[in-house]
Amino acid sequence: MSSIDRSQSVGGTRTYEVRTYGCQMNVHDSERLSGLLEDAGYVRAPEGADEADVVVFNTCAVRENADNKLYGNLGHLAPKKASRPGMQIAVGGCLAQKDRDTIVKRAPWVDVVFGTHNIGKLPVLLERARVQDEAQVEIAESLEAFPSTLPTRRESAYAAWVSISVGCNNTCTFCIVPALRGKEKDRRPGDILAEIETLVAEGVSEITLLGQNVNAYGSDIGDREAFSKLLRACGKIDGLERVRFTSPHPRDFTDDVIAAMAETPNVMPQLHMPLQSGSDPVLKAMRRSYRQDRFLGIIEKVRAAIPHAAISTDIIVGFPGETEEDFEQTLHVVREARFAQAFTFQYSKRPGTPAAEMDGQIPKKAVQERYERLVALQEEISWEENKKQVGRTLELMVAEGEGRKDDATHRLSGRAPDNRLVHFTKPDQEVRPGDVVTVEITYAAPHHLLAEGPVLDVRRTRAGDAWEKRNAAEKTKPVGVMLGLPRIGAPEPLPAVASGCGCD
C-alpha cells in the first residue's frame, strides 16, 4: 500500500479499538491508551463493529501460549488490513516489551510496536508509521513518565482504578512481569490523593488502588507504613464511599495495614491475598518469601479484626517439583483459610522465567487431576461461605454489565461491600449504576447471591448522576475528526490518572 493510499484514508473520521489481555494493570493501561487516542482525535469504534481504523493489542506475557494467541489474532486481521487502505495495527504491553523486533518479523503488517514504559508515544508512533510508510518499533528500557500524566478514558463513571506504583521488586521464579515492568516506582502520596479527590468531584464513589505489589508501596520512598497511611488518608476524603486494593503480597502485609483496614470505614471488608501454594518447599522454589504458617497467621489476624471480610486468593497447581504431599498442603491451607473465592491456575511455562528451566516438570495429566480436586474443594467452600450470607441485609452498589441474565430474569446486579456479586429484584423506581440499594439475601450459589424480595431502600447518588450524565453525553457526542498531526510531546496533565497489576 502506498503512502498516498494511507493518507487518503486518514482525511476523515478515524476509529479505534483496544483489545486487552491480562491483569488489572493492563486493563487500566488500556484506559490510558484510549484516552491518548481520543485526545489525538480518534473515536472509539462501535462495539462489535469489527471495522476500526486502528486496532491496538495490549498484550500479556504471563501465559505460555500468549504469543500464539497474539499471532493468531494478528493473522486474522492481515487480510482485512490488506483490503482496507489506512488501517493500522499496534501491539503494546508486556509481550511487546519482551519480543520487540520479533513481532514485526513474524507479522510484517503490524505498524507500531511499543512497550510498557512508553505507552504515551502511541499516537505519535501511529502518525510516524503512516507518514514514513514503515513499521515503528520503540521500546523504552525504563519508565519515561509515570502514567498518571496521561489522558484517560475510564470505562466506568462511578468506579475507578488508581495506580499507586508501577513495577515490582520481587523475583518469583514463575513470573516474568518484573523483568518487563521494571523495578517498583512509587507515586507521591499527595499526587495519589489529589487524583482521588478529582475523581470523587467527578462523581466516582469507589476506587481501587493498584500496584503489582500494592502493599509494598513506600519501599521506593522510604516509608514502611506508607500504605496504611494512604488507606487512612482515603478515609478522610468526603464522598469516597468504597476503597479497595489489589494485589498485596503476604511478605509485606503488616499489622498496621490490618489496623488501617479495620479502622477506616470506607475501606471495604475484602482482601485478595495470593497464596500460590500451601507447601513450604514449593513456596521456597517459587522464591516466595513466606511460608504456610505466616500466610495462615495473616488470615487469622484479618478475620479477628474484620469478622465479615471476604478473602480471595490465587493458586498455582503443578509447579515444577510439586509432589502429591505438596499438593495436599495446598488443600490444607484452602480448608483452613476458607476463601470466598480462588483464582486457580494450572502451571504453564513462562519463557524467560527460572521455573521454565527447572527439573521436575509435572505431566499434564497429573496437573489436571490435581486442578480438578482443588476446584471441587474450593467450589464446596465458596458455596458454604456464601450460604452464611443468607438472611443478611446488605448495601449494594449497583453495577453495570455484571449480570448477563438480568434482562431475562428482570433483575439488576450489584456488589456488596465485601465484593460479592448479588442479583436483586428490579425495583419499581429507576435505579442507575452507581446508586446504592439495600436488600436482604435470600439464596446463595457458589459464585453469586440472590435477593429475591423487594428492595428495602434505594439511595440515589452522585455516582449515579455521573453515570447518567456520561450516558447522555455518549449518545449525543459529535463524530470526531482528526485534523492533521496528533499532539506531539507530553500531553497537558489531566486531573484523572492511574495504572496497576495483580501478579503477586
C-alpha positions in Angstrom: 0.0 0.0 0.0 1.4 3.4 -0.9 1.7 6.4 1.4 -0.8 8.2 -0.8 -3.4 5.5 -0.2 -2.7 5.7 3.6 -3.0 9.5 3.7 -6.3 9.4 1.8 -7.8 7.1 4.5 -6.9 9.5 7.3 -8.7 12.5 5.9 -11.9 11.9 7.8 -13.1 10.2 11.0 -10.6 7.7 12.4 -11.9 5.0 14.8 -10.0 2.8 17.2 -10.4 -0.4 19.2 -8.2 -1.5 22.1 -8.1 -5.3 22.8 -6.8 -6.0 26.3 -5.3 -9.2 27.7 -4.0 -9.9 31.2 -4.1 -8.2 34.6 -5.7 -5.1 36.1 -2.6 -3.2 35.2 -3.2 -3.9 31.6 -6.9 -3.0 31.9 -6.0 0.3 33.3 -3.2 0.9 30.8 -5.8 0.4 28.1 -7.9 3.2 29.6 -4.9 5.4 29.1 -4.3 4.2 25.6 -8.0 5.0 24.8 -7.6 8.4 26.4 -4.4 9.1 24.4 -6.1 8.2 21.1 -9.2 10.2 21.8 -7.0 13.2 22.8 -5.4 12.8 19.4 -8.8 12.9 17.6 -9.7 9.3 17.3 -13.2 8.0 18.1 -13.9 4.6 19.7 -15.4 2.2 17.1 -18.9 0.9 17.9 -18.8 -2.3 19.9 -18.9 -5.4 17.7 -18.5 -3.4 14.5 -15.1 -5.1 13.7 -14.2 -2.1 11.4 -11.8 0.0 13.4 -9.2 2.0 11.6 -6.7 1.4 14.3 -6.6 -1.8 16.4 -4.4 -1.8 19.4 -3.4 -5.1 21.2 -2.4 -4.5 24.8 -0.7 -7.8 25.5 0.2 -10.1 28.4 3.3 -12.3 28.6 2.3 -14.3 31.7 0.9 -17.4 29.9 2.9 -19.9 27.8 0.7 -19.5 24.8 0.3 -15.7 25.0 2.3 -15.3 21.8 0.3 -17.9 19.9 -2.9 -16.1 20.8 -1.4 -12.8 19.6 -0.1 -14.0 16.3 -3.4 -15.9 15.7 -5.3 -12.6 16.1 -2.8 -10.7 14.0 -3.1 -13.3 11.3 -6.9 -12.9 11.3 -6.5 -9.2 10.8 -3.9 -9.5 7.9 -6.4 -9.9 5.0 -8.7 -7.2 6.4 -5.8 -4.8 6.7 -4.7 -5.6 3.1 -8.2 -4.7 1.8 -8.6 -1.5 3.8 -6.3 1.4 2.9 -5.3 3.3 6.0 -6.0 0.6 8.6 -3.2 0.4 11.3 -2.3 -2.2 13.9 -0.3 -1.5 17.0 1.0 -4.0 19.6 1.9 -2.9 23.1 2.1 -4.3 26.6 4.3 -7.0 28.2 4.7 -9.3 25.2 5.7 -6.3 23.1 8.3 -5.4 25.7 9.6 -8.9 25.7 9.5 -9.8 22.0 10.3 -6.4 20.4 11.5 -6.9 16.8 10.2 -10.4 16.7 6.6 -9.2 16.3 7.3 -7.2 13.1 9.3 -10.2 11.7 6.5 -12.6 12.3 3.7 -10.2 11.4 5.2 -7.6 9.0 1.8 -6.0 8.6 2.0 -4.6 12.1 2.5 -0.8 12.0 3.6 0.0 15.6 5.2 -1.9 18.5 5.6 -0.1 21.8 6.5 -1.3 25.3 5.2 -1.0 28.9 7.3 2.1 29.6 6.3 4.4 26.8 2.5 4.0 26.2 2.3 7.7 25.9 4.0 7.6 22.5 1.3 5.6 20.7 -0.4 8.5 18.8 3.0 9.8 17.6 4.2 6.4 16.5 1.0 5.7 14.6 1.4 9.0 12.7 5.0 8.4 12.1 4.2 4.9 10.7 1.6 6.5 8.4 3.9 9.2 7.1 7.0 7.1 6.7 5.0 4.1 5.4 7.0 1.7 7.6 6.7 -0.1 11.0 7.7 1.8 14.1 9.3 -0.2 16.9 10.0 1.8 20.0 10.7 0.0 23.3 11.9 2.1 26.3 14.1 0.3 28.9 12.8 2.3 31.8 9.7 4.3 32.7 9.7 7.6 30.8 6.9 9.3 32.7 4.5 8.0 35.3 1.3 7.0 33.5 -0.7 9.4 35.8 0.3 12.3 33.5 -1.6 10.7 30.5 -5.1 11.3 29.4 -7.6 8.6 30.4 -10.9 7.3 29.0 -12.2 5.5 32.1 -14.6 2.5 31.5 -16.8 3.4 34.5 -18.3 6.7 35.6 -18.8 5.5 39.2 -15.7 3.3 39.9 -12.1 3.9 39.0 -8.6 2.3 39.2 -5.9 4.5 40.8 -2.4 3.3 40.5 -0.1 4.0 43.4 3.0 2.3 41.9 4.4 0.5 38.8 6.9 -2.3 38.6 7.9 -4.9 41.2 11.0 -5.7 43.2 10.1 -9.4 43.7 11.9 -12.3 41.9 9.2 -15.0 41.9 10.6 -17.8 39.7 7.3 -18.3 37.8 6.7 -14.6 36.9 8.2 -12.6 34.1 6.4 -9.3 34.9 9.1 -7.6 37.0 11.6 -8.1 34.0 9.1 -6.4 31.7 7.6 -3.7 34.1 10.9 -2.9 35.9 11.6 -2.1 39.5 9.0 -0.6 41.7 8.3 3.1 41.3 6.0 4.8 43.8 3.9 7.8 43.3 3.9 10.6 45.8 1.0 10.3 48.3 -0.1 13.8 47.5 -0.4 13.0 43.8 -2.5 9.9 44.5 -4.8 11.7 46.9 -5.2 14.6 44.5 -6.2 12.2 41.8 -8.7 10.5 44.0 -10.2 13.9 45.1 -10.6 14.9 41.5 -12.3 11.6 40.7 -14.7 12.0 43.6 -15.5 15.5 42.4 -16.4 14.0 39.0 -18.8 11.5 40.7 -16.7 8.5 41.3 -17.6 6.8 44.6 -15.4 3.7 44.5 -11.7 3.5 43.8 -9.4 0.5 43.7 -5.7 1.2 44.5 -3.5 -0.7 42.0 0.1 -1.9 42.2 1.9 -5.0 41.1 2.7 -5.4 44.8 0.3 -2.9 46.1 1.2 -3.1 49.8 4.9 -2.8 49.2 4.1 0.9 48.5 6.6 3.0 50.3 9.7 1.0 49.6 10.7 3.4 46.9 10.0 6.5 49.1 11.5 5.0 52.3 8.4 4.7 54.4 7.3 1.2 55.5 4.0 2.4 56.8 3.2 4.4 53.7 0.4 2.0 52.5 -1.5 2.0 55.8 -1.2 5.8 56.0 -2.6 6.0 52.4 -5.6 3.9 53.3 -6.3 6.1 56.3 -6.0 9.2 54.2 -8.5 7.8 51.8 -10.9 7.5 54.7 -10.8 11.3 55.1 -12.0 12.1 51.5 -15.6 13.3 51.6 -17.8 11.5 49.1 -15.5 8.5 48.7 -17.7 5.6 49.7 -15.6 2.5 48.9 -11.9 1.8 48.8 -10.4 -1.5 47.6 -6.8 -2.5 46.7 -5.1 -5.2 44.7 -2.9 -7.2 44.8 -1.0 -7.4 48.1 1.9 -9.7 48.8 2.0 -11.7 52.1 5.6 -10.7 52.7 4.6 -7.0 53.1 1.2 -7.5 54.8 1.9 -5.9 58.2 -0.3 -5.3 61.3 -0.6 -1.6 60.6 -2.3 -2.4 57.3 -4.8 -4.7 59.0 -5.5 -2.0 61.6 -6.0 0.6 58.9 -8.5 -1.7 57.1 -10.4 -2.3 60.2 -10.5 1.3 61.4 -11.2 3.1 58.1 -14.9 2.9 57.4 -14.7 3.3 53.6 -12.0 0.6 53.2 -14.1 -2.4 52.3 -14.0 -5.8 54.1 -12.4 -7.6 51.2 -8.9 -8.9 50.8 -7.3 -10.6 47.8 -4.2 -12.4 49.2 -2.3 -14.6 46.7 -1.3 -18.0 48.2 0.2 -19.6 45.1 1.0 -22.8 47.0 0.4 -24.2 50.6 3.7 -26.2 50.5 6.7 -24.7 52.2 9.2 -26.4 49.8 7.2 -25.3 46.7 7.0 -21.7 48.1 10.8 -21.8 48.5 11.2 -23.0 44.9 8.8 -20.2 43.8 11.0 -17.8 45.7 8.0 -16.6 47.7 9.3 -15.1 51.0 6.6 -16.5 53.3 5.6 -20.0 54.4 2.3 -21.7 55.3 2.2 -20.6 58.9 2.9 -17.0 58.0 0.1 -17.0 55.4 -2.5 -18.5 57.7 -1.4 -16.2 60.5 -2.3 -13.2 58.3 -5.7 -14.7 57.5 -6.3 -15.3 61.2 -5.4 -11.7 62.1 -7.6 -10.2 59.3 -10.6 -12.3 60.4 -10.1 -11.3 64.1 -10.1 -7.6 63.1 -12.7 -7.8 60.3 -15.0 -10.7 61.0 -17.1 -10.3 57.8 -14.1 -10.0 55.5 -14.3 -12.0 52.2 -10.8 -13.3 51.4 -9.9 -14.5 47.9 -6.6 -15.8 46.6 -4.6 -17.1 43.6 -3.3 -20.7 43.5 -0.9 -22.4 41.0 -1.3 -26.2 40.6 1.5 -28.3 39.2 4.6 -26.1 39.8 7.8 -28.0 38.9 8.7 -30.5 41.6 5.3 -30.4 43.3 4.6 -33.7 44.9 1.3 -35.2 46.0 2.2 -34.3 49.6 3.0 -30.7 48.5 -0.4 -30.5 46.8 -2.1 -31.9 49.9 -0.6 -29.0 51.9 -2.3 -26.6 49.4 -5.6 -28.3 50.0 -5.0 -28.0 53.8 -4.5 -24.2 53.5 -7.7 -23.9 51.4 -9.6 -25.8 54.1 -8.2 -23.6 56.9 -8.4 -20.3 55.1 -11.9 -20.8 53.8 -11.5 -18.5 50.8 -14.6 -16.9 49.5 -13.1 -17.3 46.0 -10.0 -18.7 44.5 -8.5 -18.0 41.1 -6.9 -21.3 40.2 -4.3 -21.9 37.5 -2.5 -24.9 36.1 1.2 -24.1 35.9 2.4 -23.2 32.5 5.9 -22.3 31.4 6.6 -18.6 31.1 9.5 -18.3 28.7 12.3 -16.3 30.3 11.5 -17.4 33.9 13.7 -19.6 36.1 10.8 -22.0 36.6 10.6 -22.8 32.9 14.0 -24.4 33.1 13.5 -26.3 36.4 13.7 -30.1 36.7 10.6 -31.9 37.8 8.0 -30.5 35.3 4.7 -32.2 36.1 2.9 -34.3 33.5 -0.2 -32.6 32.2 -2.5 -35.5 33.3 -1.3 -35.2 36.9 -1.7 -31.4 36.9 -5.2 -31.7 35.5 -6.2 -34.2 38.2 -4.9 -32.1 41.0 -6.5 -29.0 39.5 -10.0 -30.6 39.4 -9.7 -31.7 43.0 -8.7 -28.2 44.1 -11.6 -26.6 42.1 -14.1 -29.1 43.6 -12.9 -28.3 47.1 -13.0 -24.6 46.6 -16.5 -24.7 45.0 -17.7 -26.5 48.1 -16.2 -23.9 50.4 -17.3 -20.9 48.3 -20.9 -22.2 48.4 -20.8 -22.9 52.2 -19.4 -19.4 52.8 -22.0 -17.8 50.6 -24.8 -19.6 52.4 -23.7 -17.8 55.6 -24.8 -14.6 53.8 -28.5 -15.7 53.6 -30.6 -13.5 55.8 -28.1 -10.6 55.9 -29.2 -7.1 54.9 -26.6 -5.6 52.6 -25.9 -2.3 50.8 -25.1 -2.9 47.2 -23.5 -0.6 44.7 -25.5 -1.1 41.5 -23.2 -2.4 38.8 -23.3 -2.1 35.0 -23.0 -5.2 32.9 -22.3 -7.7 35.8 -25.5 -9.8 35.4 -25.6 -11.5 32.0 -29.1 -12.8 32.6 -30.5 -9.7 34.2 -32.8 -8.8 31.3 -34.3 -12.3 31.1 -34.7 -12.5 34.9 -35.9 -8.9 35.4 -33.1 -8.4 37.9 -30.3 -5.9 38.4 -26.9 -6.7 39.9 -24.6 -5.1 42.4 -21.6 -5.6 44.6 -21.7 -6.0 48.3 -19.1 -4.2 50.5 -17.1 -7.5 50.5 -17.3 -7.5 46.7 -19.7 -10.5 46.4 -21.9 -10.3 43.4 -25.6 -10.0 44.2 -28.5 -10.2 41.7 -31.6 -8.5 43.1 -35.2 -7.9 42.1 -35.6 -4.8 39.9 -37.5 -2.1 42.0 -40.3 0.0 40.5 -38.3 3.2 40.8 -35.4 3.9 38.5 -32.0 2.6 39.7 -28.8 3.6 37.9 -25.3 2.1 38.0 -23.5 3.8 40.9 -26.7 4.1 43.0 -26.9 2.2 46.3 -29.7 -0.3 47.2 -30.4 -2.1 50.4 -31.5 -5.8 50.1 -31.9 -9.0 52.1 -30.1 -12.0 50.8 -32.4 -15.0 50.2 -30.3 -17.5 48.3 -26.7 -18.4 47.8 -24.9 -20.1 44.9 -21.1 -20.8 44.8 -20.4 -17.6 42.7 -23.3 -15.2 43.4 -26.1 -14.3 45.8 -29.7 -13.6 45.2 -32.0 -11.0 46.9 -35.4 -12.2 45.6 -37.6 -10.0 47.8 -38.4 -6.3 47.3 -35.6 -3.8 47.5 -35.7 -2.3 51.0 -34.2 1.1 50.1 -32.8 3.0 47.1 -30.3 5.8 47.6 -29.6 7.9 44.5 -26.0 9.0 44.5 -23.7 11.4 42.8 -22.1 8.4 41.2 -25.4 7.5 39.6 -25.8 11.1 38.4 -22.3 10.8 36.8 -23.3 7.6 35.1 -26.5 9.2 33.8 -24.6 12.3 32.6 -22.0 10.2 30.8 -24.5 8.1 29.1 -26.4 11.1 27.8 -23.1 12.6 26.6 -22.1 9.3 24.8 -25.5 9.3 22.9 -25.1 12.9 21.8 -21.3 13.0 21.2 -20.5 14.5 17.8 -18.4 12.5 15.4 -14.7 13.3 15.9 -12.5 14.3 13.0 -8.7 14.0 13.1 -7.2 17.2 11.6 -3.5 16.9 10.8 -1.0 15.5 13.2 -1.9 14.4 16.7 -0.4 16.5 19.5 3.3 15.7 19.9 5.2 15.7 23.3 3.8 15.4 26.8 0.1 16.0 26.9 -1.2 18.6 29.2 -1.7 17.0 32.6 -5.3 16.0 33.3 -6.7 15.6 36.8 -7.7 11.9 36.3 -4.9 9.3 36.2 -3.6 5.8 37.1 -2.2 2.1 36.3 -1.5 -1.4 38.1 -1.3 -5.2 38.1 -2.1 -8.2 40.3 0.6 -10.7 39.5 1.6 -11.4 43.1 
